[in-house]
Amino acid sequence: MNIYITPTFNTQEVAAKVNSILTEAQMYNDALQNDEPVTVPSGRTWGQLLSTSQQIRINCEEWIDSTTLGKGFVAADWAVLEQVVNVLEYLLLQGKVSIKQQPALV
């Protein structure tokens, strides 16, 4: 899995899910561009990737707007959630990954 969104401690789970989606979306896009078949690690179809993306985006928006969720979050946590919403919205509207892959943290 590639790292597109660097998580904070409180956003590890959602960032891992989004990084997986973005990795697989990029695999689909690369295969389509090269006119090759593609199999992604999760086995999800393009439609399933988009459906999962939409659900995560909605959940993050609700999290951001909530006054009870995210207690103990710091500014960096909220920034990651905002980035997740923006990246997934772009994927859903354009069908492309909009951010550059970051090097893996060792």
HULIN-V213878 format. One line per field, one symbol per residue. ss: DSSP state (2 for helix, 1 for strand, 0 for the rest). psi: psi as a letter, one per 40 degrees, with the letter a starting at -180 (. if undefined). burial: b if it has 9 or more other C-alpha atoms within 8 Angstrom, else e. A space follows every 50 residues. Layout:
ss: ???
psi: ???
burial: ???
This chain:
ss: 00100000222222222222222222222222200000000000022222 22222222222222200000000022222222222222222222000000 010000
psi: hihdhhiideeddddddddddddddddddddddefiiihideeiiddddd ddddddddddddddeiedifheiidddddddddddddddddddeeiheii hiiih.
burial: ebbbbebbeebbeebbebbbbbbbbbbbbebbeeeeeeebeeebeeeebb eebbebbbebbebbeeeeebeebeeebbebbbbbbebbbbbbeeebbeee ebeeee
